């Protein structure tokens, strides 16, 4: 399918993948260019929140029970149909005219389409089956959603995105990165972000350098809780994966031994993983100056991008297509895709400075209005949606 330029707000852009009829499985580049027009996203959220407060008068929850799926026939199916009609996800039987519903208690194809639409709007896998996760989302009242929109309206008001030039933005709860250049989206890809216990922070910085075949100096928290126990248990396996003990003062590296592990445990050394196919950071790392040791990077665990919920890292942001991002950041410096691939598949670490370092925004947005004027919601993965966290 070919796409022409679409006039979308940045809020619509955030939801492009889930609002489309087909899932976004691959990063899209220039051939899928989407234009951005400045809009008052905050005001749209406030208006929709007001509408949801009115919907609350007619809202009735679905009775508790097991999973609902196509073919089921019971009172809870009717309750779900009424609820999806309230949110305008259910629009009657397909056809030139809205056909009367023969049996509103039967889970038919029209209801399945409506449920998939609801699931897409809430960042859920669009299966058309009302499983536990979907029923939980359906149980959130319009009043609660209105409050969520109000909080996110305040977040939008504080977000000051550039109108010109290029920047990179990651919406943490949406698990997605986009590169924007002069108001056009040039790249869009999935991400993996920090777990609730090791959160990816809100941050405004710049991408200053790209490191191909990076080494990984293990942060103290991960060293103590995860890797030192593994090194004690099987030092040979850790050595094969490229880990060495590195002294803080001298920078001297040594093999993993009982003595070197003791130095690391005592705070005089750490573990560093050498460049190579086993490296945890993969083939590419994007350096962003900050005090929290956060960066963007490749990952060997590509299977994670098939998951719907991807809050799985120690805080850094893992990228679905890091070489594509490297290309878009370096193509004005004489780097084509062939050169990017050669650098990424080389044997030595290579640090490249990014000219006119683009701004990077790590943001936390759980509600916005999409290109169809429909509200989009995402799970509050870090439990920040309350009055004290606008």
GITAKA-V469875 format. One record per residue. N is the residue number from 1. SS is DSSP state (a for helix, b for strand, c for the rest). PSI is psi in degrees with one decimal (* if undefined). NEAR is the number of other C-alpha atoms within 10 Angstrom. Layout:
BEGIN
N | SS | PSI | NEAR
N | SS | PSI | NEAR
END
This chain:
BEGIN
1 | c | 132.4 | 2
2 | c | 143.5 | 5
3 | c | 131.4 | 9
4 | c | 175.8 | 10
5 | c | 134.4 | 12
6 | c | 140.1 | 14
7 | b | 102.2 | 14
8 | b | 152.7 | 20
9 | c | 167.0 | 20
10 | a | -33.3 | 25
11 | a | -40.7 | 24
12 | a | -38.6 | 23
13 | a | -40.5 | 20
14 | a | -31.4 | 25
15 | c | 12.6 | 23
16 | a | -44.7 | 18
17 | a | -44.3 | 21
18 | a | -21.2 | 22
19 | a | -12.5 | 22
20 | c | 158.4 | 12
21 | c | -29.5 | 10
22 | c | 142.7 | 8
23 | c | 150.3 | 13
24 | c | 101.0 | 15
25 | c | -23.9 | 12
26 | c | 155.0 | 11
27 | c | 139.1 | 18
28 | b | 146.6 | 18
29 | c | -146.2 | 17
30 | a | -31.7 | 10
31 | a | -16.1 | 12
32 | a | 29.9 | 17
33 | c | 133.9 | 18
34 | b | 123.9 | 26
35 | b | 149.9 | 20
36 | b | 131.6 | 21
37 | c | 132.9 | 15
38 | c | 132.7 | 12
39 | c | 161.3 | 12
40 | c | 79.6 | 13
41 | a | -39.1 | 20
42 | a | -44.5 | 22
43 | a | -37.5 | 15
44 | a | -39.8 | 17
45 | a | -42.2 | 24
46 | a | -39.5 | 19
47 | a | -42.1 | 14
48 | a | -35.6 | 21
49 | a | -40.5 | 23
50 | a | -40.5 | 17
51 | a | -40.4 | 14
52 | a | -33.1 | 22
53 | a | -34.0 | 18
54 | a | -37.0 | 14
55 | a | -27.2 | 15
56 | a | -25.1 | 15
57 | a | -32.2 | 10
58 | a | 7.6 | 11
59 | c | 131.5 | 17
60 | c | 127.6 | 14
61 | c | 159.3 | 15
62 | c | 135.0 | 19
63 | c | 146.5 | 13
64 | c | 147.0 | 10
65 | c | -170.9 | 9
66 | c | -180.0 | 11
67 | c | 139.5 | 13
68 | b | 135.4 | 20
69 | c | 162.0 | 18
70 | c | 135.6 | 16
71 | c | -21.1 | 13
72 | c | 151.5 | 14
73 | b | 110.4 | 16
74 | c | 179.0 | 13
75 | a | -32.2 | 14
76 | a | -31.2 | 20
77 | a | -43.3 | 24
78 | a | -41.4 | 18
79 | a | -41.1 | 17
80 | a | -38.9 | 26
81 | a | -44.7 | 25
82 | a | -39.5 | 19
83 | a | -43.2 | 20
84 | a | -29.6 | 19
85 | a | -36.8 | 15
86 | a | -40.3 | 17
87 | c | 0.1 | 17
88 | c | 21.1 | 14
89 | c | -35.7 | 20
90 | c | 124.9 | 22
91 | c | 25.8 | 16
92 | c | -175.9 | 18
93 | b | 140.2 | 17
94 | c | 148.9 | 11
95 | c | 173.0 | 7
96 | c | -30.9 | 6
97 | c | 152.5 | 8
98 | c | 107.1 | 10
99 | b | 147.8 | 10
100 | c | 145.7 | 9
101 | c | 119.1 | 12
102 | c | -43.8 | 8
103 | c | 91.8 | 10
104 | c | -12.8 | 18
105 | c | -3.2 | 18
106 | b | 134.9 | 20
107 | c | 94.0 | 22
108 | c | -175.8 | 18
109 | a | -34.9 | 14
110 | a | -38.5 | 16
111 | a | -35.5 | 27
112 | a | -43.5 | 21
113 | a | -42.2 | 20
114 | a | -41.5 | 22
115 | a | -38.8 | 24
116 | a | -39.4 | 21
117 | a | -43.7 | 23
118 | a | -44.5 | 24
119 | a | -42.1 | 25
120 | a | -41.4 | 23
121 | a | -17.6 | 23
122 | c | 15.3 | 23
123 | c | 23.3 | 22
124 | c | 159.0 | 20
125 | c | 126.0 | 18
126 | c | 81.2 | 20
127 | c | -19.2 | 16
128 | c | 13.6 | 20
129 | c | 130.5 | 19
130 | b | 80.8 | 23
131 | c | -173.5 | 13
132 | a | -42.6 | 13
133 | a | -42.3 | 13
134 | a | -41.4 | 22
135 | a | -34.6 | 20
136 | a | -42.4 | 12
137 | a | -38.4 | 17
138 | a | -24.7 | 20
139 | c | -8.4 | 15
140 | c | 126.1 | 11
141 | c | 158.8 | 16
142 | a | -32.5 | 22
143 | a | -42.4 | 19
144 | a | -39.8 | 14
145 | a | -37.5 | 18
146 | a | -41.2 | 23
147 | a | -40.2 | 19
148 | a | -42.1 | 23
149 | a | -37.9 | 30
150 | a | -44.8 | 23
151 | a | -41.5 | 24
152 | a | -27.8 | 24
153 | a | -40.2 | 23
154 | a | -37.3 | 16
155 | a | -41.8 | 18
156 | a | -38.7 | 22
157 | a | -30.6 | 13
158 | a | -11.6 | 11
159 | c | 114.5 | 10
160 | c | 89.8 | 8
161 | c | 144.8 | 14
162 | c | 145.0 | 13
163 | c | -23.6 | 14
164 | c | 169.5 | 11
165 | c | -165.5 | 13
166 | b | 150.3 | 20
167 | b | 162.9 | 23
168 | b | 135.8 | 22
169 | b | 135.4 | 19
170 | b | 118.7 | 26
171 | b | 109.7 | 19
172 | a | -51.5 | 28
173 | a | -17.5 | 23
174 | a | -5.1 | 30
175 | c | 50.8 | 22
176 | b | 140.6 | 22
177 | b | 143.5 | 26
178 | b | 141.2 | 21
179 | b | 125.4 | 23
180 | b | 135.3 | 25
181 | b | 117.5 | 19
182 | c | 44.5 | 14
183 | c | 5.0 | 20
184 | b | 137.3 | 22
185 | b | 119.6 | 23
186 | b | -22.2 | 22
187 | b | 143.4 | 23
188 | b | 122.7 | 29
189 | b | 161.9 | 24
190 | b | 155.6 | 25
191 | b | 164.0 | 24
192 | b | 131.3 | 31
193 | b | -178.8 | 29
194 | b | 148.2 | 21
195 | c | 166.7 | 17
196 | c | -27.9 | 15
197 | c | -18.2 | 12
198 | c | 72.5 | 15
199 | c | 145.5 | 18
200 | c | 123.9 | 25
201 | c | 154.8 | 16
202 | c | 137.0 | 12
203 | b | 142.6 | 14
204 | b | 119.1 | 14
205 | b | -155.3 | 16
206 | b | 153.0 | 20
207 | b | 106.2 | 22
208 | b | -30.5 | 18
209 | b | 154.5 | 19
210 | b | 127.4 | 23
211 | b | 118.5 | 20
212 | b | 140.9 | 30
213 | c | 58.1 | 26
214 | c | 155.5 | 26
215 | c | 167.2 | 23
216 | b | 112.4 | 18
217 | b | 117.6 | 16
218 | c | 124.9 | 15
219 | c | 151.3 | 13
220 | a | -40.9 | 16
221 | a | -42.4 | 10
222 | a | -35.8 | 12
223 | a | -50.9 | 19
224 | a | -44.0 | 15
225 | a | -26.4 | 10
226 | a | -51.6 | 11
227 | a | -33.3 | 17
228 | a | -43.3 | 20
229 | a | -38.7 | 14
230 | a | -39.1 | 13
231 | a | -38.9 | 20
232 | a | -39.7 | 15
233 | a | -41.2 | 11
234 | c | 77.1 | 12
235 | a | -30.0 | 20
236 | a | -44.0 | 14
237 | a | -39.8 | 12
238 | a | -38.0 | 19
239 | a | -41.2 | 17
240 | a | -29.3 | 10
241 | c | 3.2 | 17
242 | c | 10.8 | 20
243 | b | 138.0 | 29
244 | b | 156.2 | 24
245 | b | 128.5 | 23
246 | b | 125.5 | 23
247 | b | 138.7 | 19
248 | c | -44.7 | 13
249 | c | -51.1 | 8
250 | c | -21.7 | 8
251 | c | 5.8 | 11
252 | c | 136.2 | 11
253 | b | 152.4 | 17
254 | b | 159.1 | 13
255 | c | 163.9 | 18
256 | c | 113.2 | 22
257 | c | 172.8 | 16
258 | a | -38.9 | 11
259 | a | -44.9 | 10
260 | a | -33.7 | 21
261 | a | -38.3 | 22
262 | a | -38.7 | 15
263 | a | -41.4 | 16
264 | a | -41.2 | 21
265 | a | -31.2 | 16
266 | c | -0.7 | 10
267 | c | 9.8 | 12
268 | c | -7.2 | 14
269 | b | 171.6 | 22
270 | b | 180.0 | 26
271 | b | 142.2 | 28
272 | b | 133.7 | 20
273 | b | 125.9 | 22
274 | c | 162.8 | 21
275 | c | 148.2 | 23
276 | c | 177.0 | 20
277 | c | -19.9 | 15
278 | c | -4.3 | 16
279 | c | 135.1 | 21
280 | c | -31.8 | 20
281 | c | -1.7 | 24
282 | c | -144.1 | 23
283 | c | -15.9 | 28
284 | b | 136.1 | 29
285 | b | 139.8 | 26
286 | b | 119.2 | 25
287 | b | 127.8 | 22
288 | b | 114.9 | 20
289 | c | 122.8 | 15
290 | c | 163.8 | 12
291 | c | -1.8 | 6
292 | c | 10.0 | 10
293 | c | 38.8 | 11
294 | c | 137.6 | 18
295 | c | 172.0 | 18
296 | b | 144.5 | 22
297 | b | 166.7 | 27
298 | c | 172.7 | 24
299 | c | 147.4 | 23
300 | c | -24.1 | 14
301 | c | 66.4 | 11
302 | a | -22.1 | 13
303 | a | -22.0 | 9
304 | a | -26.7 | 18
305 | a | -8.3 | 18
306 | a | -10.9 | 10
307 | c | 150.5 | 10
308 | c | -40.7 | 13
309 | c | 121.3 | 18
310 | c | 40.8 | 22
311 | b | 85.2 | 26
312 | b | -5.7 | 18
313 | b | -179.7 | 17
314 | c | 6.2 | 19
315 | c | -32.3 | 22
316 | c | 163.5 | 22
317 | b | 118.3 | 27
318 | b | 141.8 | 30
319 | b | 141.5 | 25
320 | c | -38.0 | 26
321 | c | 69.8 | 20
322 | a | -32.7 | 20
323 | a | -31.4 | 21
324 | a | -42.1 | 20
325 | a | -42.0 | 25
326 | a | -41.2 | 24
327 | a | -46.5 | 19
328 | a | -24.7 | 17
329 | a | -22.3 | 23
330 | a | -2.9 | 19
331 | a | -22.1 | 14
332 | a | -3.4 | 11
333 | a | 18.1 | 11
334 | c | 13.9 | 8
335 | c | 114.8 | 15
336 | c | -179.4 | 14
337 | a | -32.1 | 15
338 | a | -44.6 | 10
339 | a | -38.1 | 13
340 | a | -47.8 | 19
341 | a | -39.7 | 17
342 | a | -42.1 | 11
343 | a | -41.6 | 20
344 | a | -30.3 | 22
345 | c | 10.9 | 15
346 | c | -173.4 | 15
347 | c | -19.6 | 15
348 | c | 151.2 | 15
349 | c | 138.8 | 18
350 | b | 119.9 | 15
351 | b | 119.7 | 17
352 | b | 126.4 | 14
353 | b | 137.0 | 15
354 | c | 117.4 | 19
355 | c | 145.0 | 13
356 | c | 59.5 | 12
357 | c | 118.6 | 16
358 | c | 150.8 | 19
359 | b | 147.0 | 19
360 | b | 132.7 | 20
361 | b | 117.3 | 20
362 | b | 112.4 | 18
363 | b | 163.3 | 20
364 | c | 96.2 | 24
365 | c | 121.3 | 27
366 | c | 3.0 | 24
367 | b | 138.5 | 29
368 | b | 175.3 | 27
369 | b | 127.9 | 24
370 | c | -176.4 | 22
371 | c | -15.5 | 20
372 | c | 4.5 | 9
373 | c | 12.5 | 11
374 | c | 142.2 | 16
375 | b | 136.4 | 22
376 | b | 138.2 | 23
377 | b | 146.9 | 25
378 | c | 155.4 | 19
379 | c | 137.4 | 17
380 | c | 77.7 | 17
381 | c | -25.0 | 19
382 | c | 8.5 | 17
383 | c | 49.2 | 9
384 | c | -5.1 | 14
385 | c | 75.4 | 20
386 | c | 176.0 | 11
387 | c | -24.7 | 10
388 | c | 1.7 | 7
389 | c | 63.0 | 11
390 | c | * | 18
END
